[in-house]
């Protein structure tokens, strides 16, 4: 069978190789390869980035080698009335026909870019190499030596602007001696000065009023620069000073209908308006006003216009606001599949985006789910039912006393309170969860980071009924390995405090979270002598409370190779430790490994802890959890064609326990055994990128399995077995 597939693949590749020039007209050439080189190699000139200024590049290649999209197009016939030919052409890529005019224009663009980068005497050559009906083009860059600024002089015709900017002080200048004489540096200084003046009341000032005079120094690569900030001129050529404007009135208008009412409180309008009466005009205040109104759920759009008052330096600010419909109701059905057990769920959601006329967002969701459970013996009911009622109220600001107005203005914040009641009826047990939360989220729009504080998070977990069969087989038999199992089927109270931090600049992404539970209750228990149960645990309202500390850290680094290829590195570490009133972490706080976002050679919750080997598939969803987790991933991502992308990945990681548990032999973390217990997987994946969401299909294989010591099973990469080592994952979104 494998020989047949190999022969078929070889034939397809040969066919693709032979048909690349099928649609290249006689006398023309297929543009095969385009490269950019620097001669000699010059620090500061990256040929790969300069390729962006080449107007014509060859057909796209998978993994920078095979031109599969072009081959797909070439497989089509010439009769475009046939649907198969149209399909092949639509998902393929037409051949790129070499154009000599585009080459000459590319040479000019490359030279201009080198000049802009301070290489004023740069030149560019193009070399072509033709063979049969294909041609290669190589652009040779000759940058020469870069030019630097020797002296800088600022000439400002407006005395008031000169006093405001104070550019006579060197530290206030953006151009300095020794800087490269580049368009980026010069234009950056124009933009910097323009922004400063726009924020100081100069409503009509733009960067065209700033010009440069440059004088090169003979026999050197030095240039003297003079920055000139000109006054305004009237139609007759007469100069006059730039006008500095103040805000007279701020006027709110409804964007729906003339004279209609804005359904927001006056205090909310003022709080989100950074433009103020009697202040100088500021572009930054204008943008902040747009940003803050834009984040209000009750606001559909905002339009801000300015009206100059005749014969004065006064402006009226008109803020036009259109609001959304306050209330919506939505219904969402879904199908479920839990380990082969099929079911259905549906949710009914009510949302009010303007509850107290301050853009407060109230969401109430009622959800129901049903699942038919197979393979359970000894239970009278084989169905799973779940009902939940949750509500969440979000305020678009900090709800905190004694917080300064300056902090409220500098950050975009939300305050959120939530309630949830969840009822679960399984054949083995009934479970009830009641949760209350109060949290804050905020970010500064000028930075790449955001923050979260879970000020209060209460969870009461109740087990009102457990079947006799489940009790007899797992909970009441003290000789069985079920201490962790018993703990997670008892009533439990969790009172936690948590903080979170995220950073993302498009290249590096960092996530850090920390939480602790039970400390206030632990202090109260010792102070007021709370009751202790038979296990020696202190109880609150006759329920033992959990006590632990937990921290997680994730970092992702994205390396862009080119437009169609990138390399992504990821590392994640999590650790949690039960103490005081707990010797075992609650199930919801424990770590698991394997699955679509972890080590993809294993299915979800099937790896670890340590070298633990699964013994009872019915309860290993509990036993295959731990107190510590490590994930190391590297993934190569390539865009193929249309919406389709491909990924190749290598994953490593595992979970461990910090304490030794009899029911998890080999699961405790030991530094001496750490490396030997790292699981490694590899695989291939496909992505369908529909812009708003990504469908992901990953196929993983085990490479190193720490659960076994024999070579055949410890190194499945050498002795692969598809039925044992393969795992398929379907997910929405990228893994990291």
DOFIZA-337396 format. One line per 3 residues: their letters; for each residue x, y negated, z of C-alpha. Coordinates in steps of 0.05 Angstrom, whole numbers. Example, Ala and Ser with C-alpha at 12.3 -4.5 7.8 and 13.67 -1.06 7.14 Angstrom:
BEGIN
AS	246 90 156 | 273 21 143
! end
This chain:
BEGIN
XXX	0 0 0 | 55 -49 19 | 91 -34 -46
XXX	28 -52 -85 | 21 -118 -48 | 95 -134 -57
XXX	90 -121 -131 | 27 -164 -137 | 60 -222 -100
XXX	122 -216 -144 | 80 -218 -207 | 43 -280 -183
XXX	108 -315 -167 | 137 -298 -236 | 73 -322 -269
XXX	76 -388 -231 | 149 -398 -248 | 136 -387 -322
XXX	75 -433 -327 | 100 -498 -295 | 108 -532 -362
XXX	44 -505 -392 | 11 -573 -394 | 73 -615 -409
XXX	65 -646 -479 | 118 -636 -532 | 173 -688 -527
XXX	158 -702 -453 | 191 -675 -391 | 165 -648 -325
XXX	195 -689 -268 | 226 -632 -229 | 270 -662 -175
XXX	280 -732 -149 | 336 -748 -100 | 367 -811 -70
XXX	440 -814 -51 | 485 -868 -23 | 555 -876 -50
XXX	593 -883 -7 | 552 -861 54 | 535 -924 92
XXX	514 -930 164 | 447 -963 167 | 424 -937 99
XXX	382 -873 104 | 373 -845 33 | 314 -802 55
XXX	275 -863 79 | 294 -901 17 | 257 -849 -24
XXX	193 -885 -5 | 211 -940 -55 | 215 -891 -113
XXX	153 -900 -156 | 151 -831 -187 | 166 -766 -150
XXX	158 -694 -172 | 102 -646 -156 | 93 -627 -83
XXX	127 -565 -57 | 108 -516 -3 | 164 -514 48
XXX	204 -560 2 | 215 -502 -47 | 155 -471 -84
XXX	110 -516 -126 | 48 -475 -112 | -3 -532 -125
XXX	26 -543 -195 | 25 -468 -207 | -48 -465 -186
XXX	-64 -520 -235 | -25 -485 -290 | -65 -420 -279
XXX	-127 -457 -305 | -149 -449 -377 | -159 -507 -425
XXX	-234 -498 -429 | -259 -545 -374 | -331 -523 -383
XXX	-315 -460 -343 | -323 -468 -268 | -261 -427 -252
XXX	-217 -474 -293 | -248 -535 -259 | -238 -504 -190
XXX	-164 -487 -203 | -152 -558 -228 | -188 -590 -169
XXX	-149 -553 -116 | -84 -554 -156 | -39 -611 -178
XXX	-28 -636 -249 | 44 -638 -274 | 82 -703 -262
XXX	107 -727 -331 | 172 -765 -328 | 166 -840 -343
XXX	229 -879 -357 | 195 -945 -342 | 178 -921 -272
XXX	252 -903 -263 | 274 -974 -282 | 222 -1004 -235
XXX	245 -957 -179 | 317 -980 -189 | 295 -1053 -181
XXX	253 -1037 -120 | 311 -999 -87 | 359 -1056 -101
XXX	310 -1107 -73 | 301 -1065 -10 | 377 -1061 0
XXX	381 -1137 -8 | 325 -1145 43 | 366 -1101 91
XXX	425 -1150 87 | 464 -1116 30 | 462 -1176 -16
XXX	510 -1148 -68 | 478 -1079 -73 | 466 -1043 -139
XXX	430 -980 -160 | 443 -930 -215 | 399 -873 -241
XXX	426 -808 -269 | 382 -758 -307 | 394 -686 -323
XXX	347 -652 -373 | 340 -578 -386 | 287 -548 -431
XXX	223 -586 -412 | 245 -607 -342 | 285 -666 -318
XXX	319 -685 -252 | 330 -757 -230 | 382 -779 -180
XXX	385 -851 -155 | 454 -873 -132 | 455 -930 -82
XXX	515 -975 -78 | 500 -1018 -17 | 566 -1054 -8
XXX	578 -1091 58 | 522 -1121 99 | 517 -1196 111
XXX	511 -1225 182 | 488 -1291 211 | 546 -1336 233
XXX	510 -1398 258 | 436 -1413 270 | 403 -1481 272
XXX	330 -1496 287 | 300 -1560 256 | 230 -1577 283
XXX	197 -1639 255 | 141 -1639 308 | 168 -1665 375
XXX	110 -1635 415 | 121 -1566 385 | 196 -1573 398
XXX	183 -1588 472 | 134 -1529 478 | 179 -1477 445
XXX	245 -1503 475 | 285 -1469 419 | 345 -1512 436
XXX	356 -1461 492 | 392 -1400 461 | 353 -1348 502
XXX	288 -1373 472 | 312 -1360 401 | 297 -1297 362
XXX	356 -1306 314 | 426 -1302 343 | 498 -1302 318
XXX	520 -1233 295 | 451 -1209 274 | 442 -1180 204
XXX	417 -1228 152 | 356 -1186 134 | 285 -1201 114
XXX	261 -1161 174 | 298 -1206 223 | 279 -1271 189
XXX	206 -1254 180 | 203 -1227 251 | 225 -1295 276
XXX	172 -1330 234 | 118 -1284 262 | 142 -1293 333
XXX	141 -1369 330 | 74 -1369 294 | 43 -1324 348
XXX	69 -1369 403 | 39 -1431 371 | -27 -1396 356
XXX	-31 -1379 430 | -15 -1451 450 | -74 -1483 414
XXX	-49 -1490 343 | -110 -1460 310 | -90 -1477 238
XXX	-16 -1462 242 | 11 -1405 199 | 80 -1378 183
XXX	83 -1413 115 | 102 -1476 153 | 168 -1442 172
XXX	222 -1437 119 | 295 -1419 118 | 357 -1449 87
XXX	417 -1403 80 | 489 -1420 61 | 540 -1365 51
XXX	612 -1373 74 | 662 -1363 18 | 702 -1298 17
XXX	663 -1270 77 | 599 -1233 92 | 576 -1290 138
XXX	516 -1335 128 | 496 -1399 162 | 420 -1403 173
XXX	375 -1463 185 | 303 -1451 206 | 258 -1509 188
XXX	189 -1518 219 | 153 -1569 176 | 96 -1616 191
XXX	30 -1615 155 | 19 -1656 92 | -42 -1689 63
XXX	-62 -1692 -10 | -17 -1752 -21 | 45 -1717 6
XXX	45 -1755 73 | 68 -1716 133 | 31 -1713 199
XXX	37 -1671 263 | 2 -1606 273 | -65 -1610 310
XXX	-71 -1576 378 | -142 -1554 391 | -182 -1545 455
XXX	-246 -1504 464 | -307 -1547 477 | -365 -1497 483
XXX	-373 -1421 481 | -440 -1403 451 | -471 -1333 451
XXX	-518 -1312 396 | -555 -1248 380 | -532 -1214 317
XXX	-600 -1180 304 | -648 -1237 293 | -647 -1312 301
XXX	-669 -1334 371 | -671 -1261 395 | -646 -1242 465
XXX	-579 -1209 479 | -594 -1151 526 | -532 -1162 569
XXX	-527 -1201 634 | -495 -1270 630 | -442 -1247 679
XXX	-424 -1188 634 | -417 -1235 574 | -372 -1282 613
XXX	-330 -1226 643 | -313 -1198 574 | -300 -1267 543
XXX	-228 -1289 548 | -240 -1353 509 | -255 -1408 560
XXX	-282 -1479 556 | -230 -1535 563 | -172 -1488 550
XXX	-128 -1491 489 | -145 -1445 432 | -109 -1378 438
XXX	-106 -1322 386 | -91 -1273 442 | -153 -1293 480
XXX	-193 -1285 416 | -166 -1214 405 | -177 -1195 478
XXX	-249 -1218 471 | -259 -1173 410 | -226 -1115 446
XXX	-268 -1119 509 | -334 -1128 473 | -315 -1071 426
XXX	-307 -1022 483 | -377 -1035 510 | -423 -978 491
XXX	-483 -1025 488 | -450 -1069 434 | -455 -1048 361
XXX	-412 -1103 332 | -383 -1171 351 | -368 -1230 305
XXX	-331 -1292 331 | -329 -1356 290 | -301 -1426 303
XXX	-331 -1493 287 | -288 -1556 286 | -317 -1620 314
XXX	-309 -1679 266 | -254 -1730 283 | -230 -1691 343
XXX	-186 -1634 366 | -245 -1595 395 | -271 -1526 374
XXX	-337 -1492 389 | -332 -1416 395 | -393 -1378 370
XXX	-397 -1305 393 | -448 -1265 354 | -466 -1199 388
XXX	-509 -1143 362 | -530 -1089 412 | -545 -1015 402
XXX	-610 -982 418 | -606 -970 493 | -634 -899 496
XXX	-623 -837 454 | -643 -763 462 | -605 -707 427
XXX	-612 -632 422 | -554 -586 407 | -558 -511 397
XXX	-496 -466 395 | -476 -394 389 | -430 -360 439
XXX	-384 -300 437 | -349 -279 501 | -305 -218 491
XXX	-354 -191 441 | -417 -207 481 | -462 -249 436
XXX	-508 -302 461 | -538 -371 450 | -540 -437 486
XXX	-575 -503 479 | -568 -572 511 | -616 -630 516
XXX	-581 -697 528 | -611 -764 547 | -565 -825 542
XXX	-577 -897 563 | -520 -944 541 | -545 -1005 579
XXX	-576 -982 644 | -569 -1046 685 | -558 -1092 625
XXX	-483 -1089 637 | -467 -1034 586 | -469 -981 640
XXX	-474 -913 607 | -520 -861 639 | -518 -790 611
XXX	-564 -734 634 | -554 -665 605 | -595 -603 614
XXX	-563 -540 588 | -585 -467 584 | -547 -406 560
XXX	-563 -332 550 | -515 -275 535 | -527 -200 526
XXX	-472 -163 564 | -452 -94 539 | -412 -39 571
XXX	-431 -50 644 | -451 13 680 | -486 16 747
XXX	-521 -51 741 | -596 -60 734 | -592 -123 691
XXX	-544 -131 633 | -558 -204 616 | -523 -268 634
XXX	-564 -331 646 | -538 -401 660 | -574 -466 674
XXX	-540 -531 690 | -562 -602 703 | -509 -656 700
XXX	-510 -731 703 | -455 -782 693 | -457 -858 702
XXX	-399 -898 673 | -386 -971 687 | -341 -1008 636
XXX	-300 -1041 692 | -268 -1028 759 | -319 -1020 815
XXX	-269 -1036 870 | -273 -1091 923 | -217 -1142 933
XXX	-187 -1130 863 | -157 -1193 833 | -188 -1222 770
XXX	-119 -1221 737 | -115 -1145 742 | -186 -1138 717
XXX	-168 -1180 655 | -103 -1145 639 | -130 -1074 635
XXX	-189 -1039 603 | -220 -998 657 | -279 -952 669
XXX	-309 -927 734 | -347 -862 733 | -392 -824 781
XXX	-417 -754 764 | -463 -700 792 | -469 -628 768
XXX	-509 -568 790 | -493 -503 754 | -532 -438 764
XXX	-502 -373 737 | -535 -305 742 | -492 -246 719
XXX	-507 -172 728 | -452 -168 781 | -467 -232 820
XXX	-502 -298 824 | -461 -362 829 | -479 -434 845
XXX	-434 -494 836 | -449 -564 860 | -400 -619 842
XXX	-394 -694 858 | -340 -738 828 | -317 -811 830
XXX	-259 -830 785 | -226 -889 751 | -193 -892 683
XXX	-155 -951 654 | -103 -972 603 | -67 -1034 580
XXX	-80 -1047 507 | -8 -1072 497 | 22 -1007 519
XXX	18 -934 499 | 0 -906 568 | -64 -894 606
XXX	-81 -875 677 | -133 -836 716 | -150 -831 790
XXX	-199 -780 817 | -215 -816 881 | -265 -764 903
XXX	-279 -695 875 | -323 -648 915 | -340 -577 894
XXX	-385 -530 933 | -385 -459 906 | -437 -411 933
XXX	-446 -336 920 | -518 -323 942 | -521 -252 915
XXX	-471 -198 897 | -494 -130 871 | -482 -68 913
XXX	-444 -35 856 | -395 -93 852 | -387 -96 927
XXX	-373 -21 932 | -323 -18 874 | -283 -82 887
XXX	-300 -121 949 | -314 -72 1007 | -259 -21 991
XXX	-201 -47 1033 | -153 3 1001 | -162 -25 931
XXX	-119 -81 902 | -171 -136 908 | -150 -190 958
XXX	-150 -243 903 | -216 -216 877 | -249 -219 945
XXX	-226 -290 957 | -257 -314 892 | -325 -283 908
XXX	-334 -319 974 | -367 -386 988 | -316 -442 981
XXX	-311 -517 990 | -260 -559 951 | -247 -632 967
XXX	-191 -660 923 | -156 -723 904 | -120 -728 836
XXX	-80 -775 792 | -64 -771 718 | -18 -806 668
XXX	-13 -801 592 | 35 -833 542 | 32 -828 467
XXX	69 -871 416 | 57 -825 357 | 125 -791 364
XXX	128 -771 437 | 67 -752 479 | 70 -741 554
XXX	16 -717 601 | 25 -712 676 | -27 -694 728
XXX	-24 -681 803 | -78 -664 853 | -83 -643 925
XXX	-141 -613 963 | -161 -602 1036 | -113 -650 1070
XXX	-165 -696 1099 | -207 -637 1121 | -144 -604 1150
XXX	-130 -666 1191 | -202 -669 1214 | -202 -594 1231
XXX	-143 -602 1278 | -169 -667 1308 | -240 -643 1320
XXX	-226 -568 1328 | -268 -542 1270 | -296 -471 1274
XXX	-253 -414 1247 | -280 -353 1210 | -257 -281 1216
XXX	-199 -294 1169 | -173 -350 1213 | -194 -404 1164
XXX	-224 -470 1187 | -294 -482 1160 | -332 -544 1142
XXX	-408 -536 1143 | -396 -461 1156 | -356 -455 1091
XXX	-280 -446 1086 | -246 -503 1049 | -189 -496 1000
XXX	-121 -528 1013 | -68 -533 959 | -24 -580 918
XXX	-19 -576 842 | 21 -612 788 | 25 -606 712
XXX	72 -637 662 | 70 -633 585 | 114 -665 533
XXX	108 -661 457 | 159 -687 407 | 140 -696 334
XXX	196 -697 282 | 172 -720 213 | 213 -688 158
XXX	174 -720 102 | 102 -736 84 | 82 -663 79
XXX	127 -630 131 | 138 -639 205 | 169 -602 264
XXX	135 -605 332 | 167 -586 398 | 126 -575 461
XXX	142 -558 533 | 92 -550 590 | 103 -535 663
XXX	50 -526 717 | 57 -506 789 | 7 -500 846
XXX	18 -478 918 | -36 -457 968 | -20 -473 1040
XXX	-53 -488 1107 | -124 -462 1102 | -110 -422 1038
XXX	-64 -366 1019 | -94 -358 949 | -112 -411 898
XXX	-185 -418 877 | -196 -383 810 | -211 -449 773
XXX	-143 -476 794 | -101 -416 776 | -61 -412 712
XXX	-68 -361 655 | -26 -349 594 | -39 -326 523
XXX	-91 -353 476 | -96 -406 422 | -59 -460 462
XXX	-6 -418 496 | 36 -358 476 | -3 -338 415
XXX	24 -267 409 | -25 -250 466 | -100 -259 470
XXX	-127 -306 522 | -115 -286 596 | -76 -224 576
XXX	-4 -244 592 | 29 -240 661 | 39 -256 715
XXX	112 -238 708 | 119 -166 686 | 50 -146 712
XXX	16 -92 670 | -59 -92 660 | -92 -34 696
XXX	-167 -49 700 | -195 -90 643 | -258 -106 683
XXX	-221 -147 736 | -156 -166 703 | -186 -234 685
XXX	-174 -247 759 | -108 -209 768 | -76 -239 706
XXX	-73 -308 736 | -17 -344 773 | 8 -404 812
XXX	60 -426 761 | 61 -431 685 | 113 -446 632
XXX	100 -457 558 | 155 -470 506 | 133 -479 434
XXX	162 -500 367 | 117 -506 306 | 132 -523 234
XXX	73 -555 199 | 66 -564 124 | 10 -593 82
XXX	-4 -546 24 | -59 -577 -18 | -130 -604 -13
XXX	-149 -598 61 | -105 -537 74 | -43 -536 117
XXX	2 -481 141 | 42 -472 206 | 96 -425 228
XXX	109 -421 303 | 150 -389 358 | 122 -390 429
XXX	153 -370 495 | 126 -371 566 | 91 -335 622
XXX	57 -345 688 | 80 -325 758 | 55 -324 830
XXX	93 -361 884 | 72 -312 938 | 76 -237 934
XXX	8 -202 924 | -1 -127 926 | -52 -130 870
XXX	-2 -165 824 | 62 -122 826 | 119 -155 790
XXX	83 -222 787 | 123 -263 837 | 171 -314 810
XXX	244 -298 822 | 299 -340 793 | 343 -279 780
XXX	288 -247 737 | 261 -310 705 | 293 -303 636
XXX	277 -229 631 | 204 -244 643 | 196 -296 588
XXX	147 -271 536 | 161 -291 464 | 113 -291 405
XXX	116 -314 333 | 66 -322 278 | 32 -358 221
XXX	-28 -404 220 | -73 -441 173 | -107 -508 185
XXX	-167 -539 151 | -162 -614 163 | -229 -649 154
XXX	-202 -715 183 | -253 -717 240 | -235 -648 263
XXX	-186 -592 248 | -204 -518 243 | -145 -474 263
XXX	-133 -400 248 | -70 -372 282 | -43 -302 275
XXX	8 -285 328 | 54 -225 339 | 90 -204 402
XXX	166 -209 398 | 188 -196 470 | 139 -165 520
XXX	163 -171 592 | 111 -122 618 | 151 -63 591
XXX	224 -44 600 | 231 8 545 | 263 -20 482
XXX	206 2 436 | 154 -37 476 | 199 -91 506
XXX	223 -113 437 | 162 -105 392 | 196 -152 342
XXX	242 -93 326 | 188 -40 331 | 124 -76 310
XXX	56 -43 315 | -2 -84 288 | -56 -52 332
XXX	-15 -67 395 | 22 -132 380 | -26 -173 337
XXX	-72 -228 363 | -118 -273 323 | -140 -341 347
XXX	-193 -389 321 | -195 -459 351 | -215 -530 338
XXX	-158 -580 341 | -83 -573 344 | -51 -531 400
X	-10 -590 425
! end
